[in-house]
Amino acid sequence: MQDRIPILHMSNFLLVTIQVDMHDRLALQLQDDLTAKIADTGARGVLIDISSLEMVDSFIGRVLGNISSMSRVLDAKTVVVGMQPAVAITLVELGLSLPGILTALNVSKGMELLQRA
């Protein structure tokens, strides 16, 4: 079992591709790792690719929101890309609006969004 999700540092941005099913402990580890990496690198943006996630529960949704809030405090924008329609529906049904998170259809559109922000 993988207990860390890799975080790539590309110029002023951090890129996270979630390719495993997220469980609560892994989500919290990602939150901690990302905030530390933003502080260490001075990254101006975080792009999180969730295209492999077929399901998101309320806890994972809240962690994504927390990551965005923590990133904002550290002066970085958060873009989530690759959201499956079922994930979007679930987030809306759970009443999670994910304030502060920008969204894009794919990684290239997400990077464009970060560069403009």
ROZANU-261208 format. One record per atom (N, C-alpha, C): residue in one letter; atom name; x, y, z. Coordinates in steps of 0.02 Angstrom, whole numbers, plus 32768, in hexadecimal, padded with zeros to 4 digits. Each point is the difference from the previous one (the first is absolute). Layout:
BEGIN
@r:A, a:CA, east:X, north:Y, up:Z
...
//
This chain:
BEGIN
@r:M, a:N, east:802A, north:7FC5, up:8000
@r:M, a:CA, east:7FD6, north:803B, up:8000
@r:M, a:C, east:802C, north:803F, up:8000
@r:Q, a:N, east:7FF0, north:802E, up:7FD4
@r:Q, a:CA, east:8025, north:803E, up:7FFB
@r:Q, a:C, east:7FE8, north:802F, up:8037
@r:D, a:N, east:802F, north:801E, up:8025
@r:D, a:CA, east:7FEA, north:802C, up:8035
@r:D, a:C, east:8011, north:8049, up:7FF4
@r:R, a:N, east:8015, north:8010, up:7FC3
@r:R, a:CA, east:800C, north:8045, up:7FED
@r:R, a:C, east:7FEF, north:8009, up:7FB6
@r:I, a:N, east:7FE3, north:8039, up:7FF0
@r:I, a:CA, east:7FF3, north:8010, up:7FBA
@r:I, a:C, east:8038, north:802E, up:7FE9
@r:P, a:N, east:8020, north:7FF0, up:7FC7
@r:P, a:CA, east:8039, north:802A, up:7FEA
@r:P, a:C, east:7FEA, north:8047, up:7FEF
@r:I, a:N, east:802B, north:8030, up:8010
@r:I, a:CA, east:7FF4, north:8046, up:7FF1
@r:I, a:C, east:803B, north:8018, up:7FD5
@r:L, a:N, east:7FF1, north:8013, up:7FC2
@r:L, a:CA, east:8034, north:8017, up:7FD2
@r:L, a:C, east:8005, north:804C, up:8003
@r:H, a:N, east:803D, north:801A, up:8001
@r:H, a:CA, east:800C, north:8048, up:8001
@r:H, a:C, east:8014, north:8014, up:7FB9
@r:M, a:N, east:7FD6, north:802A, up:7FE0
@r:M, a:CA, east:800E, north:8017, up:7FBC
@r:M, a:C, east:7FFE, north:804C, up:8000
@r:S, a:N, east:8039, north:801F, up:7FF7
@r:S, a:CA, east:800A, north:8049, up:8004
@r:S, a:C, east:7FDE, north:801B, up:803F
@r:N, a:N, east:7FCB, north:8028, up:7FF8
@r:N, a:CA, east:7FDF, north:801E, up:803B
@r:N, a:C, east:7FC5, north:7FD8, up:8019
@r:F, a:N, east:7FF6, north:7FC4, up:7FE6
@r:F, a:CA, east:7FC4, north:7FDA, up:8010
@r:F, a:C, east:8010, north:7FBB, up:801B
@r:L, a:N, east:7FCF, north:7FE4, up:8024
@r:L, a:CA, east:8004, north:7FBB, up:8016
@r:L, a:C, east:7FCA, north:7FD9, up:7FDC
@r:L, a:N, east:8011, north:7FC5, up:7FE8
@r:L, a:CA, east:7FD2, north:7FD6, up:7FDC
@r:L, a:C, east:7FF6, north:7FBF, up:8026
@r:V, a:N, east:7FC0, north:7FF1, up:800F
@r:V, a:CA, east:7FEF, north:7FC3, up:8023
@r:V, a:C, east:7FD0, north:7FD8, up:7FD4
@r:T, a:N, east:8012, north:7FC2, up:7FF1
@r:T, a:CA, east:7FD3, north:7FD4, up:7FDB
@r:T, a:C, east:7FEC, north:7FC7, up:802D
@r:I, a:N, east:7FC1, north:7FFF, up:8012
@r:I, a:CA, east:7FE6, north:7FCC, up:802D
@r:I, a:C, east:7FEC, north:7FC4, up:7FD5
@r:Q, a:N, east:8026, north:7FCA, up:8006
@r:Q, a:CA, east:7FF3, north:7FC5, up:7FD6
@r:Q, a:C, east:7FEC, north:7FC3, up:8029
@r:V, a:N, east:7FEF, north:800B, up:803E
@r:V, a:CA, east:7FEA, north:7FC9, up:802C
@r:V, a:C, east:7FC0, north:8016, up:8022
@r:D, a:N, east:7FDA, north:7FD0, up:8018
@r:D, a:CA, east:7FC4, north:8012, up:8027
@r:D, a:C, east:8016, north:8023, up:803F
@r:M, a:N, east:7FE2, north:8039, up:800D
@r:M, a:CA, east:8012, north:8027, up:803A
@r:M, a:C, east:7FDC, north:7FE4, up:803D
@r:H, a:N, east:8026, north:7FF2, up:8034
@r:H, a:CA, east:7FE2, north:7FF0, up:8040
@r:H, a:C, east:8011, north:803A, up:802F
@r:D, a:N, east:7FE0, north:8003, up:8038
@r:D, a:CA, east:8005, north:803B, up:802C
@r:D, a:C, east:8048, north:800F, up:8014
@r:R, a:N, east:8025, north:7FCD, up:8015
@r:R, a:CA, east:8045, north:800C, up:8017
@r:R, a:C, east:802C, north:801B, up:7FC7
@r:L, a:N, east:7FF7, north:7FE5, up:7FC4
@r:L, a:CA, east:8026, north:8016, up:7FC6
@r:L, a:C, east:7FEF, north:8049, up:7FEF
@r:A, a:N, east:7FC1, north:8011, up:8005
@r:A, a:CA, east:7FEA, north:8045, up:7FF2
@r:A, a:C, east:8020, north:8031, up:8032
@r:L, a:N, east:8000, north:7FEE, up:803F
@r:L, a:CA, east:801F, north:802B, up:8033
@r:L, a:C, east:804C, north:8005, up:7FF6
@r:Q, a:N, east:801F, north:7FC9, up:7FEB
@r:Q, a:CA, east:8048, north:8001, up:7FF2
@r:Q, a:C, east:800F, north:802F, up:7FC6
@r:L, a:N, east:7FD6, north:7FFC, up:7FCB
@r:L, a:CA, east:8008, north:802D, up:7FC7
@r:L, a:C, east:7FF9, north:8049, up:8016
@r:Q, a:N, east:7FCF, north:800E, up:8029
@r:Q, a:CA, east:7FF5, north:8044, up:8019
@r:Q, a:C, east:8040, north:8019, up:8024
@r:D, a:N, east:801B, north:7FD8, up:802C
@r:D, a:CA, east:803D, north:8013, up:8025
@r:D, a:C, east:803C, north:8008, up:7FD1
@r:D, a:N, east:8009, north:7FCF, up:7FD2
@r:D, a:CA, east:8038, north:8003, up:7FD2
@r:D, a:C, east:7FFD, north:803D, up:7FD2
@r:L, a:N, east:7FC3, north:800F, up:7FE8
@r:L, a:CA, east:7FF8, north:8038, up:7FD2
@r:L, a:C, east:800E, north:8043, up:8022
@r:T, a:N, east:7FE5, north:8009, up:803C
@r:T, a:CA, east:800C, north:8040, up:8022
@r:T, a:C, east:804A, north:8009, up:8010
@r:A, a:N, east:8021, north:7FCA, up:8014
@r:A, a:CA, east:8048, north:8004, up:800D
@r:A, a:C, east:8027, north:8011, up:7FC0
@r:K, a:N, east:7FEC, north:7FE0, up:7FC9
@r:K, a:CA, east:8023, north:800B, up:7FC0
@r:K, a:C, east:7FF5, north:8048, up:7FE6
@r:I, a:N, east:7FC4, north:801B, up:800A
@r:I, a:CA, east:7FF3, north:8045, up:7FEC
@r:I, a:C, east:802E, north:802E, up:8027
@r:A, a:N, east:8003, north:7FF5, up:8042
@r:A, a:CA, east:802B, north:802A, up:802B
@r:A, a:C, east:8049, north:7FF9, up:7FEC
@r:D, a:N, east:8017, north:7FC3, up:7FF2
@r:D, a:CA, east:8046, north:7FF4, up:7FEE
@r:D, a:C, east:8014, north:801E, up:7FBE
@r:T, a:N, east:7FD3, north:7FFC, up:7FCE
@r:T, a:CA, east:8011, north:8014, up:7FBC
@r:T, a:C, east:7FE9, north:8046, up:7FEE
@r:G, a:N, east:7FD2, north:801C, up:8026
@r:G, a:CA, east:7FE3, north:8040, up:7FEE
@r:G, a:C, east:7FD4, north:7FFB, up:7FC2
@r:A, a:N, east:7FE4, north:7FC5, up:7FF4
@r:A, a:CA, east:7FD6, north:7FF6, up:7FC5
@r:A, a:C, east:7FC6, north:8031, up:8000
@r:R, a:N, east:7FED, north:8017, up:7FC4
@r:R, a:CA, east:7FCA, north:8031, up:7FF9
@r:R, a:C, east:7FBE, north:7FDE, up:7FEE
@r:G, a:N, east:8003, north:7FBF, up:7FF1
@r:G, a:CA, east:7FC3, north:7FDD, up:7FED
@r:G, a:C, east:8007, north:7FB5, up:800A
@r:V, a:N, east:7FC6, north:7FE0, up:800A
@r:V, a:CA, east:7FFD, north:7FB7, up:8009
@r:V, a:C, east:7FCC, north:7FE6, up:7FCF
@r:L, a:N, east:8014, north:7FCF, up:7FD7
@r:L, a:CA, east:7FD1, north:7FE1, up:7FD2
@r:L, a:C, east:7FF6, north:7FB8, up:8017
@r:I, a:N, east:7FC2, north:7FEE, up:800E
@r:I, a:CA, east:7FF0, north:7FBC, up:8018
@r:I, a:C, east:7FD5, north:7FDE, up:7FCB
@r:D, a:N, east:801C, north:7FCB, up:7FE3
@r:D, a:CA, east:7FDD, north:7FD9, up:7FCD
@r:D, a:C, east:7FDB, north:7FC6, up:8021
@r:I, a:N, east:7FBE, north:8003, up:7FFF
@r:I, a:CA, east:7FD7, north:7FCB, up:8020
@r:I, a:C, east:7FDC, north:7FD5, up:7FCC
@r:S, a:N, east:801A, north:7FFF, up:7FC3
@r:S, a:CA, east:7FDC, north:7FDC, up:7FCA
@r:S, a:C, east:7FFB, north:7FB5, up:800E
@r:S, a:N, east:802B, north:7FE4, up:8029
@r:S, a:CA, east:7FFC, north:7FB9, up:8010
@r:S, a:C, east:7FCE, north:7FF1, up:8038
@r:L, a:N, east:7FEA, north:8033, up:8023
@r:L, a:CA, east:7FD0, north:7FF5, up:8037
@r:L, a:C, east:7FBA, north:7FF7, up:7FE4
@r:E, a:N, east:7FE2, north:7FC7, up:8010
@r:E, a:CA, east:7FBC, north:7FF4, up:7FEA
@r:E, a:C, east:7FCD, north:8012, up:8035
@r:M, a:N, east:8018, north:8009, up:803E
@r:M, a:CA, east:7FD3, north:8010, up:8037
@r:M, a:C, east:8023, north:802E, up:8031
@r:V, a:N, east:7FDC, north:802F, up:801A
@r:V, a:CA, east:8019, north:802C, up:8035
@r:V, a:C, east:7FCB, north:8003, up:8036
@r:D, a:N, east:8015, north:7FF3, up:803E
@r:D, a:CA, east:7FCF, north:8007, up:8037
@r:D, a:C, east:8007, north:8045, up:8020
@r:S, a:N, east:7FD7, north:800D, up:8031
@r:S, a:CA, east:7FFF, north:8043, up:801E
@r:S, a:C, east:8043, north:8010, up:8021
@r:F, a:N, east:8022, north:7FCE, up:801D
@r:F, a:CA, east:8040, north:800C, up:8021
@r:F, a:C, east:8034, north:8016, up:7FCD
@r:I, a:N, east:8006, north:7FDB, up:7FC8
@r:I, a:CA, east:8031, north:8011, up:7FCC
@r:I, a:C, east:7FEF, north:8045, up:7FE3
@r:G, a:N, east:7FC0, north:800E, up:7FF6
@r:G, a:CA, east:7FEB, north:8042, up:7FE8
@r:G, a:C, east:8016, north:8037, up:802F
@r:R, a:N, east:7FF7, north:7FF4, up:8041
@r:R, a:CA, east:8015, north:8033, up:8031
@r:R, a:C, east:804C, north:8008, up:8001
@r:V, a:N, east:8025, north:7FC9, up:7FF8
@r:V, a:CA, east:8049, north:8004, up:7FFD
@r:V, a:C, east:8016, north:802A, up:7FC4
@r:L, a:N, east:7FE0, north:7FF6, up:7FC6
@r:L, a:CA, east:8011, north:8029, up:7FC5
@r:L, a:C, east:7FF3, north:804A, up:800F
@r:G, a:N, east:7FC8, north:800E, up:8021
@r:G, a:CA, east:7FF1, north:8045, up:8014
@r:G, a:C, east:8034, north:801B, up:8030
@r:N, a:N, east:8015, north:7FD7, up:8030
@r:N, a:CA, east:8034, north:8014, up:8030
@r:N, a:C, east:8042, north:800E, up:7FDE
@r:I, a:N, east:8012, north:7FD5, up:7FD0
@r:I, a:CA, east:803E, north:800B, up:7FDA
@r:I, a:C, east:7FFE, north:8043, up:7FDE
@r:S, a:N, east:7FC7, north:8011, up:7FE1
@r:S, a:CA, east:7FFA, north:8040, up:7FDF
@r:S, a:C, east:8007, north:803A, up:8031
@r:S, a:N, east:7FDF, north:7FFA, up:803A
@r:S, a:CA, east:8004, north:8035, up:8032
@r:S, a:C, east:8047, north:8009, up:8019
@r:M, a:N, east:8022, north:7FC8, up:800F
@r:M, a:CA, east:8045, north:8004, up:8019
@r:M, a:C, east:802E, north:801C, up:7FCB
@r:S, a:N, east:7FF5, north:7FED, up:7FC1
@r:S, a:CA, east:8028, north:801A, up:7FC9
@r:S, a:C, east:7FF8, north:804B, up:7FFB
@r:R, a:N, east:7FC2, north:8017, up:8005
@r:R, a:CA, east:7FF1, north:8048, up:7FFB
@r:R, a:C, east:8025, north:8027, up:8036
@r:V, a:N, east:8000, north:7FE5, up:803E
@r:V, a:CA, east:8024, north:8020, up:8037
@r:V, a:C, east:804A, north:8004, up:7FF0
@r:L, a:N, east:801A, north:7FCE, up:7FDC
@r:L, a:CA, east:8047, north:7FFF, up:7FED
@r:L, a:C, east:800B, north:8022, up:7FBC
@r:D, a:N, east:7FCF, north:8025, up:7FE8
@r:D, a:CA, east:8004, north:8028, up:7FC2
@r:D, a:C, east:8006, north:7FD6, up:7FC1
@r:A, a:N, east:7FDB, north:7FC8, up:7FFF
@r:A, a:CA, east:7FFF, north:7FD6, up:7FC3
@r:A, a:C, east:7FB8, north:7FF1, up:7FED
@r:K, a:N, east:7FF3, north:7FFE, up:7FBF
@r:K, a:CA, east:7FBE, north:7FEF, up:7FE7
@r:K, a:C, east:7FFB, north:7FB4, up:7FF8
@r:T, a:N, east:7FC2, north:7FE6, up:8003
@r:T, a:CA, east:7FF5, north:7FB8, up:7FF7
@r:T, a:C, east:7FD1, north:7FF6, up:7FC5
@r:V, a:N, east:8014, north:7FD4, up:7FD2
@r:V, a:CA, east:7FD6, north:7FED, up:7FC8
@r:V, a:C, east:7FF8, north:7FB4, up:8002
@r:V, a:N, east:7FC1, north:7FEA, up:7FFD
@r:V, a:CA, east:7FF1, north:7FB8, up:7FFD
@r:V, a:C, east:7FEA, north:7FF2, up:7FB8
@r:V, a:N, east:801F, north:7FCD, up:7FE2
@r:V, a:CA, east:7FF0, north:7FEF, up:7FBA
@r:V, a:C, east:7FEA, north:7FB7, up:7FFB
@r:G, a:N, east:7FDC, north:7FF1, up:7FCA
@r:G, a:CA, east:7FEF, north:7FBB, up:7FF0
@r:G, a:C, east:7FC7, north:7FE3, up:8029
@r:M, a:N, east:7FD5, north:802B, up:801B
@r:M, a:CA, east:7FCA, north:7FE7, up:802A
@r:M, a:C, east:7FCE, north:7FD9, up:7FD6
@r:Q, a:N, east:7FF2, north:7FC2, up:8014
@r:Q, a:CA, east:7FCE, north:7FD7, up:7FDF
@r:Q, a:C, east:7FBB, north:801D, up:800E
@r:P, a:N, east:7FD1, north:7FF9, up:7FD1
@r:P, a:CA, east:7FBC, north:8018, up:800C
@r:P, a:C, east:7FE1, north:7FE5, up:8041
@r:A, a:N, east:800B, north:7FC0, up:800E
@r:A, a:CA, east:7FE3, north:7FE3, up:803D
@r:A, a:C, east:801C, north:8020, up:803F
@r:V, a:N, east:8040, north:8013, up:7FFE
@r:V, a:CA, east:8020, north:8021, up:8039
@r:V, a:C, east:7FE1, north:8046, up:8009
@r:A, a:N, east:7FF7, north:8024, up:7FC9
@r:A, a:CA, east:7FE2, north:8042, up:8004
@r:A, a:C, east:7FB9, north:7FFC, up:801D
@r:I, a:N, east:7FDA, north:7FD0, up:7FE9
@r:I, a:CA, east:7FBB, north:7FF7, up:8019
@r:I, a:C, east:8001, north:7FF1, up:804A
@r:T, a:N, east:802D, north:7FD3, up:8015
@r:T, a:CA, east:8005, north:7FEE, up:8047
@r:T, a:C, east:8012, north:803D, up:802B
@r:L, a:N, east:8030, north:8027, up:7FEA
@r:L, a:CA, east:8015, north:803B, up:8026
@r:L, a:C, east:7FC5, north:8031, up:8008
@r:V, a:N, east:7FDA, north:800A, up:7FCB
@r:V, a:CA, east:7FC7, north:802D, up:8003
@r:V, a:C, east:7FCA, north:7FE3, up:802F
@r:E, a:N, east:7FF3, north:7FBF, up:7FF9
@r:E, a:CA, east:7FCE, north:7FE0, up:802B
@r:E, a:C, east:8013, north:8003, up:804A
@r:L, a:N, east:8041, north:7FFD, up:800E
@r:L, a:CA, east:8018, north:8004, up:8045
@r:L, a:C, east:8001, north:8048, up:8019
@r:G, a:N, east:7FF2, north:8030, up:7FD3
@r:G, a:CA, east:7FFF, north:8046, up:8014
@r:G, a:C, east:8046, north:801E, up:8008
@r:L, a:N, east:8032, north:7FE2, up:7FE0
@r:L, a:CA, east:8044, north:8019, up:8004
@r:L, a:C, east:800E, north:802E, up:7FC5
@r:S, a:N, east:8008, north:8040, up:800D
@r:S, a:CA, east:800A, north:802F, up:7FCA
@r:S, a:C, east:8049, north:800A, up:7FEF
@r:L, a:N, east:802E, north:7FE8, up:802B
@r:L, a:CA, east:8048, north:8006, up:7FF6
@r:L, a:C, east:8015, north:8048, up:7FF0
@r:P, a:N, east:7FF4, north:802E, up:802F
@r:P, a:CA, east:8012, north:8046, up:7FF4
@r:P, a:C, east:804B, north:8008, up:7FF5
@r:G, a:N, east:8012, north:802B, up:7FD1
@r:G, a:CA, east:8046, north:800E, up:7FF4
@r:G, a:C, east:8022, north:7FD0, up:7FD0
@r:I, a:N, east:7FDD, north:7FCA, up:7FED
@r:I, a:CA, east:801E, north:7FD1, up:7FD1
@r:I, a:C, east:7FE9, north:8012, up:7FB9
@r:L, a:N, east:8031, north:800A, up:7FD5
@r:L, a:CA, east:7FF2, north:800A, up:7FB9
@r:L, a:C, east:7FFD, north:7FBA, up:7FE1
@r:T, a:N, east:7FDA, north:7FF9, up:7FCB
@r:T, a:CA, east:7FFC, north:7FBF, up:7FDF
@r:T, a:C, east:800D, north:8008, up:7FB5
@r:A, a:N, east:801A, north:7FCB, up:7FE3
@r:A, a:CA, east:800B, north:7FFE, up:7FB7
@r:A, a:C, east:7FF5, north:7FB8, up:7FEA
@r:L, a:N, east:7FF4, north:7FF8, up:7FBF
@r:L, a:CA, east:7FF1, north:7FBD, up:7FE6
@r:L, a:C, east:803D, north:7FD1, up:8000
@r:N, a:N, east:803B, north:801C, up:7FF1
@r:N, a:CA, east:803C, north:7FD6, up:7FFC
@r:N, a:C, east:803E, north:8025, up:8017
@r:V, a:N, east:8038, north:7FDD, up:8002
@r:V, a:CA, east:803E, north:801D, up:801B
@r:V, a:C, east:8017, north:803D, up:7FD8
@r:S, a:N, east:7FFD, north:7FFE, up:7FBE
@r:S, a:CA, east:8019, north:8039, up:7FD9
@r:S, a:C, east:7FD4, north:803E, up:800C
@r:K, a:N, east:7FBE, north:7FF7, up:8004
@r:K, a:CA, east:7FD4, north:8039, up:800E
@r:K, a:C, east:800B, north:8019, up:8048
@r:G, a:N, east:800D, north:7FD1, up:802D
@r:G, a:CA, east:800E, north:8012, up:8046
@r:G, a:C, east:8040, north:8029, up:8006
@r:M, a:N, east:8034, north:7FED, up:7FDB
@r:M, a:CA, east:803F, north:8025, up:8002
@r:M, a:C, east:7FF7, north:8046, up:7FE3
@r:E, a:N, east:7FD9, north:8005, up:7FCA
@r:E, a:CA, east:7FF1, north:8042, up:7FE4
@r:E, a:C, east:7FDE, north:802C, up:8034
@r:L, a:N, east:7FD1, north:7FE3, up:8024
@r:L, a:CA, east:7FDB, north:8025, up:8034
@r:L, a:C, east:8030, north:8017, up:8037
@r:L, a:N, east:802D, north:7FD5, up:8015
@r:L, a:CA, east:8031, north:8014, up:8034
@r:L, a:C, east:802E, north:8037, up:7FE7
@r:Q, a:N, east:8016, north:7FFB, up:7FC3
@r:Q, a:CA, east:802E, north:8032, up:7FE5
@r:Q, a:C, east:7FDF, north:8044, up:7FFA
@r:R, a:N, east:7FBE, north:8001, up:7FF1
@r:R, a:CA, east:7FDC, north:8040, up:7FFB
@r:R, a:C, east:7FF0, north:801C, up:8045
@r:A, a:N, east:7FF9, north:7FD6, up:8032
@r:A, a:CA, east:7FE9, north:8016, up:8042
@r:A, a:C, east:8036, north:8028, up:8025
//
